[in-house]
Amino acid sequence: ETEEPAPELGDWVGHLVTLPWKLIFAVLIPPPGALGGWLCFACALVVIGCVTALIGDLASTLGCCAGLADEVTAITLVALGTSLPDTFASRAAAMADSTADNAVGNVTGSNAVNVLLGLGLPWFVGAVYWRQQGATPEWAARVGADMVAAYPDGAFVVRAGSLAYSVTVFSTGAVVCLSSVVLRNRLGYALGGPSQELVSAFFVVLWLGYVTLSIINSAAEGSR
């Protein structure tokens, strides 16, 4: 048997920082052997959801205190806070697996859940709720007179902001990023390989460009 390498300073710092969370998870999540692992899986999903909601609320509060626009807070602080678990999961998969399939699949699968389920499920619940509630005074005051005239019986209405521009910029960057991953995969290495530092820096530049353009557009919309 090979000996485990001695922990370094970074390992100790990471362990001490995450120790309270490890203790909380050890209490809330049952052992994997219970009920064939399904109980552990279900409890882990619930705990992850609660932690993600907590991080999102804290990020939103920080953005509010800093005076940032809702759109800017959503694509920076909230996005970073809620994406950290996916980042560490992809890192662990990239280091442990022999191929990059799980690392890349975790990112695309997570975004699919965020977009399709994360938007679709609340949308469905909101539509059913307001269909049952009808046109209440609270609803009329929130949506405005034009929406009341368009939907006199009440409906789930959320007005569009300036997020369409950010989505367009993100989609363009995502296509460029995934195209480069597909190209490198055809060359035999989706992760790593030649020019890996240059490619990873290029991905970071894409994200910075997306955030910068979105902030500029949000500031321009707010000044009108």
C-alpha positions as CSV (number, residue, x, y, z in Angstrom):
1,E,0.0,0.0,0.0
2,T,1.2,3.5,-0.9
3,E,1.5,6.0,1.9
4,E,-0.7,9.1,1.9
5,P,1.3,12.3,1.4
6,A,1.7,14.5,4.4
7,P,-0.8,17.3,4.5
8,E,0.5,20.7,3.6
9,L,-0.3,24.1,5.1
10,G,-3.1,24.7,2.6
11,D,-4.6,21.4,3.5
12,W,-4.7,22.3,7.2
13,V,-6.1,25.8,6.5
14,G,-8.9,24.3,4.3
15,H,-9.6,21.7,6.9
16,L,-10.0,24.2,9.7
17,V,-12.1,26.6,7.6
18,T,-14.5,23.8,6.6
19,L,-14.5,21.9,9.9
20,P,-17.8,23.5,11.2
21,W,-19.5,22.6,8.0
22,K,-18.2,19.1,8.1
23,L,-19.6,18.7,11.6
24,I,-23.0,20.1,10.6
25,F,-23.2,17.7,7.6
26,A,-22.1,14.8,9.7
27,V,-25.0,15.4,12.0
28,L,-27.7,16.1,9.4
29,I,-26.7,13.5,6.7
30,P,-27.0,9.8,7.6
31,P,-24.4,7.2,6.6
32,P,-24.4,6.1,3.0
33,G,-25.2,2.5,4.1
34,A,-28.7,3.5,5.3
35,L,-31.5,2.4,3.0
36,G,-29.1,1.6,0.2
37,G,-27.7,5.1,0.2
38,W,-30.9,6.8,-0.9
39,L,-31.5,8.4,2.5
40,C,-28.0,9.9,2.4
41,F,-28.6,11.1,-1.2
42,A,-32.0,12.7,-0.3
43,C,-30.7,14.4,2.8
44,A,-27.6,15.6,1.0
45,L,-29.8,17.3,-1.7
46,V,-31.8,19.0,1.0
47,V,-28.8,20.3,2.9
48,I,-27.1,21.5,-0.4
49,G,-30.3,23.3,-1.3
50,C,-30.4,25.0,2.2
51,V,-26.7,26.0,2.0
52,T,-27.2,27.4,-1.5
53,A,-30.2,29.4,-0.5
54,L,-28.3,30.8,2.5
55,I,-25.3,31.8,0.3
56,G,-27.7,33.4,-2.2
57,D,-29.4,35.4,0.5
58,L,-26.1,36.6,2.0
59,A,-24.8,37.5,-1.5
60,S,-28.0,39.5,-2.2
61,T,-27.7,41.3,1.1
62,L,-24.0,42.2,0.4
63,G,-25.0,43.5,-3.0
64,C,-27.8,45.6,-1.5
65,C,-25.4,47.0,1.2
66,A,-22.8,47.8,-1.5
67,G,-25.4,49.7,-3.6
68,L,-25.2,47.3,-6.5
69,A,-28.0,46.9,-9.0
70,D,-30.0,43.7,-8.8
71,E,-28.8,42.6,-12.2
72,V,-25.1,43.1,-11.2
73,T,-25.6,41.3,-7.9
74,A,-27.2,38.4,-9.7
75,I,-24.4,37.8,-12.2
76,T,-21.5,38.4,-9.8
77,L,-22.0,37.8,-6.1
78,V,-25.0,35.5,-6.2
79,A,-23.7,33.6,-9.2
80,L,-20.2,33.1,-7.6
81,G,-21.7,32.0,-4.3
82,T,-24.1,29.5,-5.7
83,S,-21.5,28.1,-8.2
84,L,-18.8,27.4,-5.7
85,P,-20.1,23.9,-4.9
86,D,-20.1,23.0,-8.6
87,T,-16.6,24.5,-9.0
88,F,-15.2,22.2,-6.2
89,A,-17.1,19.2,-7.5
90,S,-15.6,19.7,-11.0
91,R,-12.2,20.2,-9.6
92,A,-12.5,16.9,-7.6
93,A,-13.8,15.1,-10.7
94,A,-11.0,16.4,-12.9
95,M,-8.3,15.3,-10.4
96,A,-9.8,11.9,-9.5
97,D,-11.2,10.6,-12.9
98,S,-9.1,9.3,-15.8
99,T,-11.2,11.4,-18.3
100,A,-12.7,14.9,-18.3
101,D,-16.2,13.7,-18.9
102,N,-17.5,14.0,-15.3
103,A,-15.8,17.4,-14.8
104,V,-17.3,18.9,-17.9
105,G,-20.6,17.1,-17.5
106,N,-21.0,18.4,-14.0
107,V,-20.8,22.0,-15.2
108,T,-23.2,21.5,-18.1
109,G,-25.6,19.4,-16.1
110,S,-25.6,21.9,-13.2
111,N,-26.4,24.7,-15.6
112,A,-29.1,22.6,-17.2
113,V,-30.7,22.1,-13.7
114,N,-30.3,25.8,-12.9
115,V,-31.9,27.0,-16.1
116,L,-34.6,24.4,-16.8
117,L,-35.6,23.2,-13.3
118,G,-34.5,26.4,-11.4
119,L,-36.7,28.6,-13.6
120,G,-39.4,26.1,-14.7
121,L,-40.4,24.9,-11.2
122,P,-40.8,28.3,-9.5
123,W,-42.6,29.5,-12.7
124,F,-45.0,26.6,-12.5
125,V,-45.6,27.1,-8.8
126,G,-46.1,30.8,-9.3
127,A,-48.5,30.3,-12.2
128,V,-50.6,27.8,-10.2
129,Y,-50.7,30.0,-7.1
130,W,-51.8,33.2,-8.8
131,R,-54.3,31.3,-11.0
132,Q,-55.9,30.2,-7.7
133,Q,-55.6,33.6,-6.0
134,G,-57.0,35.6,-8.9
135,A,-56.7,39.4,-9.3
136,T,-56.1,40.4,-5.6
137,P,-55.4,44.0,-4.6
138,E,-51.8,42.9,-3.7
139,W,-51.3,41.5,-7.2
140,A,-52.8,44.6,-8.9
141,A,-50.5,46.9,-6.9
142,R,-47.4,44.8,-7.8
143,V,-47.9,44.3,-11.5
144,G,-49.3,47.7,-12.6
145,A,-52.4,49.0,-14.4
146,D,-51.4,47.7,-17.8
147,M,-51.0,44.1,-16.6
148,V,-54.3,44.3,-14.8
149,A,-56.0,45.4,-18.0
150,A,-54.2,42.6,-19.9
151,Y,-55.0,39.9,-17.3
152,P,-58.2,40.9,-15.5
153,D,-58.5,37.5,-13.9
154,G,-55.0,37.5,-12.5
155,A,-51.8,35.8,-13.7
156,F,-48.2,35.2,-12.8
157,V,-46.4,38.3,-14.1
158,V,-42.8,39.2,-13.7
159,R,-41.7,42.2,-15.8
160,A,-38.6,41.9,-17.9
161,G,-35.5,44.0,-16.9
162,S,-32.2,44.4,-18.6
163,L,-31.2,40.8,-18.2
164,A,-31.8,39.9,-21.9
165,Y,-28.6,41.7,-22.9
166,S,-26.6,39.7,-20.3
167,V,-28.2,36.4,-21.4
168,T,-27.2,37.2,-25.0
169,V,-23.6,38.0,-24.0
170,F,-23.4,34.9,-21.9
171,S,-24.8,32.7,-24.6
172,T,-22.2,34.0,-27.0
173,G,-19.4,33.3,-24.5
174,A,-20.8,29.9,-23.7
175,V,-20.8,28.9,-27.4
176,V,-17.2,30.0,-27.8
177,C,-16.2,28.2,-24.6
178,L,-18.0,24.9,-25.5
179,S,-16.7,25.1,-29.1
180,S,-13.1,25.2,-27.8
181,V,-13.8,22.3,-25.4
182,V,-15.2,20.2,-28.3
183,L,-12.2,21.1,-30.5
184,R,-9.7,20.2,-27.8
185,N,-11.7,17.0,-27.2
186,R,-11.2,16.1,-30.9
187,L,-7.5,16.6,-30.4
188,G,-7.6,14.1,-27.5
189,Y,-7.6,16.4,-24.4
190,A,-10.7,18.3,-23.2
191,L,-8.8,19.5,-20.1
192,G,-5.0,20.0,-19.8
193,G,-2.8,19.3,-22.7
194,P,-0.7,21.9,-24.7
195,S,-1.4,25.6,-24.0
196,Q,-3.6,24.8,-21.0
197,E,-2.6,28.0,-19.2
198,L,-3.5,30.0,-22.3
199,V,-6.9,28.3,-22.7
200,S,-7.8,28.6,-19.0
201,A,-6.9,32.3,-19.1
202,F,-9.0,32.7,-22.2
203,F,-12.0,31.2,-20.3
204,V,-11.4,33.7,-17.4
205,V,-11.3,36.6,-19.9
206,L,-14.6,35.4,-21.4
207,W,-16.2,35.6,-17.9
208,L,-14.7,39.0,-17.1
209,G,-15.9,40.3,-20.5
210,Y,-19.4,39.0,-19.8
211,V,-19.5,40.6,-16.4
212,T,-18.0,43.9,-17.6
213,L,-20.4,44.3,-20.6
214,S,-23.4,43.4,-18.4
215,I,-22.4,46.0,-15.7
216,I,-21.9,48.7,-18.4
217,N,-25.3,47.9,-19.9
218,S,-27.0,47.9,-16.5
219,A,-25.4,51.3,-15.7
220,A,-26.6,52.6,-19.0
221,E,-30.1,51.4,-18.4
222,G,-30.2,52.9,-14.9
223,S,-29.1,56.3,-16.2
224,R,-31.9,56.6,-18.6
